[in-house]
Amino acid sequence: MKIYVKNDDGKMYEAFQVDENTYTFKTENKTFKLSLSESNNVNDFSPLSEEQKKRLTKVIFSNDDILEQLRDARKNRDSDFSYYSGDEAEFDKLVDELNSER
């Protein structure tokens, strides 16, 4: 099995197997190690506790730039110009909640 890691700017890095469940990959200036394990439950690997998620969510959605991006996304979606694809009712609910908190 070959494993590739893609970063935010689209660069791909091949991960090389070190042992049965461990792979490493190198970027321009760092080496990373991946440990693989099998699970049927995606929630098993959540790196954040529920309290950490709540604090992080509060920090993210108190950022004016993020709120502006959400409003722009809604305007663009409403004018049939959207990159958003998903549950529109859930998206509307999120934006409404954020607007009511301000």
N, CA and C atoms as a LAMMPS dump frame, in Angstrom:
ITEM: TIMESTEP
0
ITEM: NUMBER OF ATOMS
306
ITEM: BOX BOUNDS ff ff ff
-5.0000000000000000e+02 5.0000000000000000e+02
-5.0000000000000000e+02 5.0000000000000000e+02
-5.0000000000000000e+02 5.0000000000000000e+02
ITEM: ATOMS id mol type element x y z
1 1 1 N 0.851 -1.169 0
2 1 2 C 0 0 0
3 1 3 C 0.898 1.234 0
4 2 1 N 0.562 2.197 -0.845
5 2 2 C 1.268 3.471 -0.855
6 2 3 C 0.375 4.511 -0.185
7 3 1 N 1.013 5.355 0.596
8 3 2 C 0.287 6.413 1.285
9 3 3 C 0.922 7.735 0.891
10 4 1 N 0.058 8.683 0.521
11 4 2 C 0.511 10.018 0.157
12 4 3 C -0.151 11.027 1.078
13 5 1 N 0.584 12.067 1.404
14 5 2 C 0.069 13.146 2.238
15 5 3 C 0.052 14.405 1.377
16 6 1 N -1.092 15.083 1.383
17 6 2 C -1.241 16.297 0.58
18 6 3 C -1.393 17.477 1.53
19 7 1 N -0.558 18.513 1.347
20 7 2 C -0.668 19.671 2.226
21 7 3 C -1.616 20.709 1.631
22 8 1 N -1.793 21.82 2.328
23 8 2 C -2.774 22.833 1.946
24 8 3 C -2.519 23.463 0.584
25 9 1 N -1.263 23.537 0.162
26 9 2 C -0.998 24.148 -1.137
27 9 3 C -0.939 23.131 -2.272
28 10 1 N -1.337 21.899 -1.987
29 10 2 C -1.455 20.879 -3.029
30 10 3 C -0.231 20.012 -3.229
31 11 1 N 0.863 20.285 -2.528
32 11 2 C 2.056 19.45 -2.668
33 11 3 C 1.793 18.069 -2.07
34 12 1 N 2.29 17.05 -2.762
35 12 2 C 2.103 15.667 -2.318
36 12 3 C 3.435 15.104 -1.831
37 13 1 N 3.368 14.321 -0.766
38 13 2 C 4.547 13.668 -0.22
39 13 3 C 4.225 12.191 -0.041
40 14 1 N 5.134 11.34 -0.47
41 14 2 C 4.929 9.911 -0.277
42 14 3 C 5.42 9.526 1.109
43 15 1 N 4.611 8.744 1.816
44 15 2 C 4.994 8.247 3.132
45 15 3 C 5.594 6.854 2.955
46 16 1 N 6.727 6.625 3.605
47 16 2 C 7.431 5.352 3.487
48 16 3 C 7.262 4.54 4.765
49 17 1 N 7.01 3.262 4.6
50 17 2 C 6.744 2.383 5.728
51 17 3 C 8.018 2.12 6.53
52 18 1 N 7.903 2.317 7.858
53 18 2 C 9.016 2.087 8.771
54 18 3 C 8.853 0.73 9.447
55 19 1 N 7.649 0.444 9.91
56 19 2 C 7.315 -0.872 10.453
57 19 3 C 5.867 -1.162 10.095
58 20 1 N 5.278 -2.145 10.723
59 20 2 C 3.956 -2.614 10.308
60 20 3 C 2.909 -1.505 10.222
61 21 1 N 2.884 -0.614 11.192
62 21 2 C 1.854 0.43 11.233
63 21 3 C 2.415 1.846 11.273
64 22 1 N 3.668 2.02 10.968
65 22 2 C 4.293 3.338 11.056
66 22 3 C 4.893 3.732 9.715
67 23 1 N 4.628 4.983 9.342
68 23 2 C 5.145 5.548 8.101
69 23 3 C 5.782 6.889 8.417
70 24 1 N 6.731 7.312 7.598
71 24 2 C 7.298 8.642 7.721
72 24 3 C 7.236 9.328 6.359
73 25 1 N 7.167 10.649 6.396
74 25 2 C 7.279 11.418 5.164
75 25 3 C 8.038 12.695 5.471
76 26 1 N 8.736 13.2 4.469
77 26 2 C 9.554 14.396 4.638
78 26 3 C 9.014 15.513 3.764
79 27 1 N 8.943 16.707 4.347
80 27 2 C 8.644 17.912 3.583
81 27 3 C 9.979 18.606 3.322
82 28 1 N 9.936 19.825 2.885
83 28 2 C 11.172 20.537 2.591
84 28 3 C 12.096 20.64 3.801
85 29 1 N 11.489 20.829 5.003
86 29 2 C 12.338 21.076 6.165
87 29 3 C 11.978 20.262 7.408
88 30 1 N 11.054 19.33 7.304
89 30 2 C 10.655 18.537 8.47
90 30 3 C 10.371 17.099 8.071
91 31 1 N 10.487 16.21 9.042
92 31 2 C 10.114 14.816 8.867
93 31 3 C 8.961 14.527 9.819
94 32 1 N 7.93 13.839 9.315
95 32 2 C 6.758 13.512 10.103
96 32 3 C 6.598 12.004 10.188
97 33 1 N 6.002 11.549 11.285
98 33 2 C 5.747 10.13 11.479
99 33 3 C 4.243 9.911 11.596
100 34 1 N 3.722 8.935 10.883
101 34 2 C 2.308 8.578 10.928
102 34 3 C 2.171 7.195 11.554
103 35 1 N 1.234 7.059 12.473
104 35 2 C 0.912 5.749 13.027
105 35 3 C -0.502 5.407 12.606
106 36 1 N -0.677 4.257 11.982
107 36 2 C -1.977 3.849 11.482
108 36 3 C -2.584 2.794 12.391
109 37 1 N -3.876 2.89 12.598
110 37 2 C -4.612 1.858 13.318
111 37 3 C -6.005 1.779 12.736
112 38 1 N -6.641 0.683 12.937
113 38 2 C -7.943 0.424 12.332
114 38 3 C -9.049 0.675 13.343
115 39 1 N -10.125 1.304 12.881
116 39 2 C -11.266 1.56 13.742
117 39 3 C -12.516 1.676 12.894
118 40 1 N -13.636 1.267 13.467
119 40 2 C -14.923 1.429 12.801
120 40 3 C -15.618 2.706 13.237
121 41 1 N -15.081 3.36 14.251
122 41 2 C -15.707 4.553 14.803
123 41 3 C -14.787 5.751 14.586
124 42 1 N -15.199 6.691 13.747
125 42 2 C -14.354 7.854 13.455
126 42 3 C -14.099 8.708 14.687
127 43 1 N -14.961 8.638 15.677
128 43 2 C -14.794 9.447 16.881
129 43 3 C -13.704 8.916 17.799
130 44 1 N -13.222 7.7 17.552
131 44 2 C -12.179 7.125 18.388
132 44 3 C -10.896 7.936 18.363
133 45 1 N -10.671 8.688 17.295
134 45 2 C -9.394 9.349 17.108
135 45 3 C -9.467 10.855 17.274
136 46 1 N -10.495 11.34 17.908
137 46 2 C -10.607 12.775 18.109
138 46 3 C -9.491 13.247 19.031
139 47 1 N -8.613 14.127 18.532
140 47 2 C -7.498 14.568 19.358
141 47 3 C -7.905 15.594 20.418
142 48 1 N -9.121 16.107 20.341
143 48 2 C -9.558 17.134 21.271
144 48 3 C -10.647 16.611 22.195
145 49 1 N -10.599 17.028 23.446
146 49 2 C -11.675 16.709 24.373
147 49 3 C -12.886 17.585 24.039
148 50 1 N -14.019 17.252 24.593
149 50 2 C -15.223 18.06 24.347
150 50 3 C -15.021 19.498 24.838
151 51 1 N -14.358 19.654 25.974
152 51 2 C -14.093 21 26.498
153 51 3 C -13.163 21.775 25.567
154 52 1 N -12.153 21.106 25.031
155 52 2 C -11.238 21.768 24.093
156 52 3 C -11.986 22.17 22.824
157 53 1 N -12.873 21.322 22.341
158 53 2 C -13.661 21.643 21.148
159 53 3 C -14.528 22.875 21.395
160 54 1 N -15.151 22.941 22.57
161 54 2 C -16.001 24.09 22.895
162 54 3 C -15.19 25.378 22.935
163 55 1 N -14.02 25.326 23.579
164 55 2 C -13.177 26.534 23.661
165 55 3 C -12.691 26.945 22.279
166 56 1 N -12.274 25.977 21.487
167 56 2 C -11.781 26.278 20.143
168 56 3 C -12.894 26.858 19.277
169 57 1 N -14.087 26.297 19.364
170 57 2 C -15.228 26.802 18.602
171 57 3 C -15.522 28.255 18.988
172 58 1 N -15.474 28.536 20.28
173 58 2 C -15.73 29.908 20.741
174 58 3 C -14.684 30.872 20.177
175 59 1 N -13.429 30.462 20.189
176 59 2 C -12.353 31.309 19.665
177 59 3 C -12.526 31.538 18.171
178 60 1 N -12.801 30.472 17.439
179 60 2 C -12.947 30.592 15.983
180 60 3 C -14.098 31.516 15.627
181 61 1 N -15.25 31.317 16.262
182 61 2 C -16.431 32.077 15.88
183 61 3 C -16.55 33.427 16.569
184 62 1 N -15.529 33.816 17.309
185 62 2 C -15.48 35.189 17.799
186 62 3 C -14.547 36.02 16.916
187 63 1 N -13.993 35.398 15.893
188 63 2 C -13.091 36.06 14.957
189 63 3 C -13.925 36.762 13.875
190 64 1 N -13.784 38.07 13.778
191 64 2 C -14.573 38.85 12.818
192 64 3 C -14.338 38.424 11.374
193 65 1 N -13.104 38.038 11.04
194 65 2 C -12.816 37.606 9.667
195 65 3 C -13.588 36.329 9.31
196 66 1 N -13.668 35.404 10.245
197 66 2 C -14.406 34.162 10
198 66 3 C -15.89 34.457 9.85
199 67 1 N -16.415 35.308 10.72
200 67 2 C -17.831 35.656 10.631
201 67 3 C -18.146 36.323 9.295
202 68 1 N -17.247 37.178 8.837
203 68 2 C -17.447 37.834 7.542
204 68 3 C -17.434 36.805 6.404
205 69 1 N -16.534 35.835 6.492
206 69 2 C -16.484 34.793 5.463
207 69 3 C -17.771 33.978 5.437
208 70 1 N -18.325 33.686 6.605
209 70 2 C -19.59 32.949 6.653
210 70 3 C -20.731 33.764 6.043
211 71 1 N -20.767 35.053 6.349
212 71 2 C -21.813 35.906 5.764
213 71 3 C -21.658 35.984 4.242
214 72 1 N -20.418 36.129 3.785
215 72 2 C -20.177 36.161 2.338
216 72 3 C -20.585 34.842 1.685
217 73 1 N -20.288 33.744 2.361
218 73 2 C -20.664 32.432 1.819
219 73 3 C -22.178 32.323 1.677
220 74 1 N -22.901 32.84 2.665
221 74 2 C -24.359 32.8 2.591
222 74 3 C -24.862 33.66 1.429
223 75 1 N -24.303 34.885 1.303
224 75 2 C -24.727 35.761 0.206
225 75 3 C -24.437 35.11 -1.139
226 76 1 N -23.248 34.546 -1.275
227 76 2 C -22.884 33.892 -2.532
228 76 3 C -23.776 32.687 -2.815
229 77 1 N -24.073 31.92 -1.795
230 77 2 C -24.935 30.758 -1.98
231 77 3 C -26.339 31.194 -2.382
232 78 1 N -26.827 32.241 -1.721
233 78 2 C -28.168 32.73 -2.028
234 78 3 C -28.261 33.302 -3.438
235 79 1 N -27.14 33.76 -3.981
236 79 2 C -27.156 34.28 -5.347
237 79 3 C -26.679 33.228 -6.351
238 80 1 N -26.776 31.944 -5.961
239 80 2 C -26.414 30.806 -6.811
240 80 3 C -24.941 30.802 -7.214
241 81 1 N -24.089 31.396 -6.397
242 81 2 C -22.645 31.338 -6.624
243 81 3 C -22.041 30.792 -5.349
244 82 1 N -21.857 29.48 -5.286
245 82 2 C -21.458 28.89 -4.028
246 82 3 C -20.433 27.786 -4.196
247 83 1 N -19.488 27.78 -3.276
248 83 2 C -18.563 26.651 -3.169
249 83 3 C -19.039 25.712 -2.062
250 84 1 N -20.062 26.137 -1.312
251 84 2 C -20.561 25.339 -0.211
252 84 3 C -21.413 24.202 -0.763
253 85 1 N -21.118 22.989 -0.323
254 85 2 C -21.954 21.859 -0.703
255 85 3 C -22.17 21.02 0.538
256 86 1 N -23.385 20.94 0.938
257 86 2 C -23.69 20.188 2.142
258 86 3 C -25.12 20.47 2.552
259 87 1 N -25.387 20.306 3.805
260 87 2 C -26.72 20.484 4.35
261 87 3 C -27.006 21.976 4.508
262 88 1 N -27.814 22.527 3.614
263 88 2 C -28.072 23.968 3.642
264 88 3 C -28.824 24.399 4.893
265 89 1 N -29.717 23.561 5.392
266 89 2 C -30.449 23.914 6.61
267 89 3 C -29.481 24.023 7.788
268 90 1 N -28.534 23.112 7.854
269 90 2 C -27.539 23.14 8.923
270 90 3 C -26.648 24.377 8.794
271 91 1 N -26.281 24.736 7.566
272 91 2 C -25.468 25.929 7.321
273 91 3 C -26.241 27.181 7.752
274 92 1 N -27.517 27.276 7.361
275 92 2 C -28.342 28.427 7.753
276 92 3 C -28.438 28.54 9.27
277 93 1 N -28.62 27.401 9.922
278 93 2 C -28.724 27.385 11.379
279 93 3 C -27.436 27.914 12.005
280 94 1 N -26.282 27.482 11.493
281 94 2 C -24.996 27.932 12.011
282 94 3 C -24.832 29.439 11.857
283 95 1 N -25.118 29.95 10.673
284 95 2 C -24.961 31.385 10.434
285 95 3 C -25.926 32.177 11.306
286 96 1 N -27.174 31.717 11.436
287 96 2 C -28.149 32.407 12.282
288 96 3 C -27.693 32.44 13.744
289 97 1 N -27.158 31.315 14.228
290 97 2 C -26.674 31.263 15.606
291 97 3 C -25.521 32.238 15.81
292 98 1 N -24.625 32.285 14.843
293 98 2 C -23.493 33.199 14.961
294 98 3 C -23.939 34.642 14.942
295 99 1 N -24.889 34.956 14.087
296 99 2 C -25.389 36.336 14.022
297 99 3 C -26.119 36.729 15.282
298 100 1 N -26.829 35.811 15.909
299 100 2 C -27.592 36.132 17.112
300 100 3 C -26.675 36.307 18.319
301 101 1 N -25.459 35.704 18.275
302 101 2 C -24.51 35.834 19.375
303 101 3 C -23.773 37.165 19.347
304 102 1 N -23.815 37.875 18.233
305 102 2 C -23.053 39.131 18.107
306 102 3 C -23.778 40.269 18.703
